[in-house]
Amino acid sequence: MKINGVWCFVFIVIISFSFSKKKMEVLPGTIEISNNYYVDQTEIKVIDWREYQYWNIYYTKSFSSKFDSTVWRNYDKNNRDANMEDIYYSHPVYNEYPIVGITYKSALEYCKWRSDRVFEYQLIKRGILKVDKDQIGDFFTIEKYFNGTWKNIKPDYSITYPYYSLPTMKEWLSFASGGNDLDSLPFGVKIEATKNWFGKINNDTLELGVKNNSSYYYGPSHTGYGKVNNYKLRRIIGGVSEMLIEPGIAAGGNWTKDLNYFSLKDTVNYIKPNNWLGFRCVAKYKVWTN
């Protein structure tokens, strides 16, 4: 059935109204910030990217999801680890650290892949799809389902689908602030310790990197460390700067910046992957209208 014209408008209004009447399933990996608005609790981690990379290589035979490990060159002299270029992406100790060395294009492709995989999982849970491991070269996408070209399955247009993306600056500030006034709380949380970016990691303080005499590690810290804001989000001002939907612009501080000269309202420009640049996704449910 093709939806168009007035009926399409009516359909969208009805479905949109249902968002406020029906509790939507919280999308995987996210925190619900408001009605039909979800944000990743942390930056995308190394282990998240390795999962994406494995799927991409296995099902598409493509290496387009490869990260740029050379972003770590010239930084090894500051670390106890002999070769960050190799171990940051492969050693289990860095599984929960933020993924870096990623292009803007790759971040958007990850958002699309994640949207497809989560929707596929939701349809399996509903009994609409069956688990299908034989998708090499021809894999499920949201478009194939709603266009009726996936396994001859008739699409149900009343079903909303998940849409992951990078945030706008306005969106980023809205969740990064934790609902606080950034003029009085420029980092979205109260910082009770030193304003130096570096120091011994402590869950009760907001350090953005680690640099101490016992470990000699210099770089982004574990995504589980640091204070949470009022929305239960972590690493907002720390670890890595986060890509926005606006190309070449990232928000939040990073482990190379001095906290004394930075706040949530500030942005960082970039033109290529860096070891201080990562991302987190925002998400919502959408109605298919094509």
KABEL-V256218 format. One line per field, one symbol per residue. phi: phi as a letter, one per 40 degrees, with the letter a starting at -180 (. if undefined). A space follows every 10 residues. Layout:
phi->???
This chain:
phi->.cbafccccc ccccccccdc bbcccccdgb bccadfabbd cbcccdcccc cccccccccb gbbccccbcc cccgbcccbc ccacdccdcb cdcbdccccb gbcdcccccc dcdcdccccd ccccccgcbb cbccbcgabc bccccccgbb ffcccbcccc bcbcaccccc cccccccggc ccccbcbgbc cbbdcccbic caccbbcbab abccbfcbic bdcccgcbcc cgcbfcbbgb cbcbccdgbb bgcacccccc baacccbbca badacbbbab cbaacbbcbc
